[in-house]
């Protein structure tokens, strides 16, 4: 069972709504109560719908970043020279009275050395190049993306630059072809 992070689950919400409808139906006039009770029945959930995988792209023909990321992971898994693929989540979650930011690297001295006022941010995917032991860091972007344009993307670029300076393989990728090019350029 997944943690619900302090909010009611979908089943709890449906049951609560159905019990409220049942209460209202019992107070309704007799000629209306049968219809109101029929509306108050608890629906059964037969299958889980994932809105990220099942929705259509807003721009015709351009897949969402999540779809591109899944294709890149499948490609990396098929390569015998790539191992230990890690996918990082991003965002903020609430735990009690505090908020925890995920996917941020707090290396203040490093950011000061680079003379940057922003923290570095982990990329979507990291893997290990087996023969050389080099770190592979890939930030997945949607097709049509050109260059970092906001603070979050600059944070991602900061980390990718750090990985490259330390001898790793890093870059922004919009497709499997970009990953092939990234791994091919460095002899991986």
C-alpha positions as CSV (number, residue, x, y, z in Angstrom):
1,X,0.0,0.0,0.0
2,X,1.4,3.4,-1.0
3,X,1.6,6.1,1.7
4,X,-1.0,8.8,1.2
5,X,1.1,11.6,2.7
6,X,-1.6,12.8,5.1
7,X,-4.5,13.0,2.7
8,X,-7.4,10.5,2.3
9,X,-7.1,7.8,-0.3
10,X,-9.4,7.7,-3.3
11,X,-11.4,4.8,-1.7
12,X,-11.8,6.8,1.5
13,X,-13.0,9.8,-0.4
14,X,-15.5,7.8,-2.4
15,X,-16.8,6.1,0.7
16,X,-17.2,9.4,2.5
17,X,-19.1,10.9,-0.4
18,X,-21.3,7.8,-0.7
19,X,-22.1,7.9,3.0
20,X,-23.0,11.6,2.8
21,X,-25.2,10.9,-0.2
22,X,-26.9,8.1,1.8
23,X,-27.6,10.5,4.7
24,X,-29.1,13.0,2.3
25,X,-31.2,10.3,0.6
26,X,-32.6,9.2,3.9
27,X,-33.8,12.8,4.5
28,X,-35.4,13.1,1.0
29,X,-39.1,12.7,0.4
30,X,-40.1,9.1,-0.2
31,X,-40.7,9.5,-3.9
32,X,-37.2,10.8,-4.4
33,X,-35.3,8.7,-1.9
34,X,-35.1,5.6,-4.2
35,X,-33.3,7.7,-6.9
36,X,-31.1,9.4,-4.3
37,X,-30.1,6.0,-2.7
38,X,-29.2,4.6,-6.1
39,X,-26.8,7.6,-6.6
40,X,-25.3,6.9,-3.2
41,X,-24.0,3.4,-4.0
42,X,-20.3,3.0,-3.7
43,X,-18.7,2.5,-7.1
44,X,-16.2,-0.3,-7.6
45,X,-12.9,0.5,-9.0
46,X,-12.0,-2.2,-11.5
47,X,-8.7,-0.9,-12.9
48,X,-6.2,1.7,-12.1
49,X,-5.9,4.5,-14.7
50,X,-2.5,6.2,-14.9
51,X,-3.2,9.7,-16.2
52,X,0.5,10.3,-17.2
53,X,0.6,7.2,-19.5
54,X,-2.9,7.3,-20.8
55,X,-3.3,11.0,-21.8
56,X,-2.6,12.3,-25.2
57,X,0.2,14.9,-25.8
58,X,-1.0,18.5,-26.0
59,X,1.2,19.1,-29.0
60,X,0.4,16.6,-31.7
61,X,3.1,14.1,-32.3
62,X,5.4,15.2,-29.4
63,X,5.5,12.7,-26.6
64,X,5.5,13.7,-22.9
65,X,8.8,13.7,-21.1
66,X,7.7,10.6,-19.0
67,X,7.2,8.6,-22.3
68,X,10.7,9.7,-23.5
69,X,12.2,8.8,-20.2
70,X,10.7,5.3,-20.3
71,X,12.1,4.7,-23.8
72,X,15.6,5.9,-22.6
73,X,15.5,3.6,-19.6
74,X,14.5,0.7,-21.8
75,X,17.4,1.5,-24.2
76,X,19.9,1.8,-21.3
77,X,18.7,-1.5,-19.9
78,X,19.4,-3.2,-23.3
79,X,23.1,-2.0,-23.3
80,X,25.5,-4.5,-21.7
81,X,28.0,-1.8,-20.9
82,X,25.5,0.2,-18.7
83,X,24.5,-0.8,-15.3
84,X,22.8,0.4,-12.1
85,X,20.3,2.7,-13.7
86,X,18.7,5.0,-11.1
87,X,15.7,7.2,-11.7
88,X,15.3,10.2,-9.4
89,X,12.0,11.8,-8.4
90,X,11.7,15.6,-8.0
91,X,9.4,17.9,-6.3
92,X,8.5,18.6,-2.7
93,X,6.7,16.4,-0.2
94,X,5.2,17.2,3.2
95,X,6.1,15.3,6.3
96,X,4.3,16.5,9.4
97,X,5.0,20.2,9.7
98,X,7.9,20.4,7.4
99,X,8.4,20.2,3.7
100,X,11.2,18.1,2.1
101,X,12.6,19.1,-1.2
102,X,13.7,16.1,-3.2
103,X,16.4,16.0,-5.9
104,X,18.5,18.9,-4.7
105,X,22.2,18.8,-3.8
106,X,23.2,21.0,-1.0
107,X,26.9,21.7,-1.6
108,X,27.2,25.3,-0.6
109,X,31.0,25.5,-0.8
110,X,30.8,24.0,-4.3
111,X,28.2,26.6,-5.5
112,X,30.2,29.4,-4.0
113,X,33.3,28.1,-5.8
114,X,31.3,28.2,-9.0
115,X,30.1,31.7,-8.0
116,X,26.5,30.6,-8.5
117,X,23.6,31.5,-6.2
118,X,21.6,28.4,-7.0
119,X,21.9,24.8,-5.8
120,X,22.6,21.9,-8.2
121,X,19.8,19.6,-8.9
122,X,20.1,15.8,-9.7
123,X,19.1,14.7,-13.2
124,X,16.3,12.4,-14.1
125,X,18.5,9.4,-14.7
126,X,21.9,8.2,-13.5
127,X,23.7,5.1,-14.5
128,X,27.2,3.5,-14.4
129,X,29.4,2.8,-17.4
130,X,30.6,-0.7,-16.5
131,X,34.0,-0.9,-18.2
132,X,35.3,2.5,-17.1
133,X,33.2,3.1,-13.9
134,X,32.2,6.5,-15.2
135,X,29.0,8.1,-14.0
136,X,26.3,8.7,-16.7
137,X,23.9,11.6,-15.8
138,X,21.0,12.2,-18.2
139,X,18.4,15.0,-17.8
140,X,15.4,14.0,-20.0
141,X,13.6,16.9,-21.8
142,X,10.6,17.0,-24.1
143,X,11.3,17.1,-27.9
144,X,11.7,20.7,-29.1
145,X,13.5,21.8,-25.9
146,X,16.5,24.0,-26.8
147,X,18.5,25.1,-23.7
148,X,18.0,25.9,-20.0
149,X,15.6,28.8,-19.6
150,X,14.5,28.8,-16.0
151,X,16.1,28.4,-12.5
152,X,15.4,24.7,-12.3
153,X,16.9,23.9,-15.7
154,X,20.0,26.0,-14.8
155,X,20.3,23.9,-11.6
156,X,20.2,20.8,-13.6
157,X,22.8,22.2,-16.0
158,X,25.0,23.0,-13.1
159,X,25.1,19.4,-11.9
160,X,25.6,18.0,-15.4
161,X,28.5,20.4,-15.9
162,X,30.0,19.2,-12.6
163,X,29.7,15.5,-13.7
164,X,31.5,16.3,-17.0
165,X,34.3,18.2,-15.2
166,X,34.8,15.1,-12.9
167,X,35.2,12.8,-15.9
168,X,31.6,11.6,-16.2
169,X,29.2,11.4,-19.1
170,X,26.4,14.0,-18.8
171,X,23.9,15.8,-20.9
172,X,20.3,16.9,-21.7
173,X,18.5,14.3,-23.9
174,X,15.3,14.7,-25.8
175,X,15.2,11.1,-27.3
176,X,17.0,7.8,-27.4
177,X,19.0,9.2,-30.4
178,X,20.4,11.9,-28.1
179,X,21.5,9.2,-25.6
180,X,23.1,7.2,-28.4
181,X,25.0,10.4,-29.5
182,X,25.9,11.2,-25.9
183,X,27.4,7.8,-25.2
184,X,29.0,7.6,-28.6
185,X,30.8,10.9,-28.4
186,X,32.7,9.9,-25.3
187,X,33.6,6.4,-26.5
188,X,31.2,4.7,-24.1
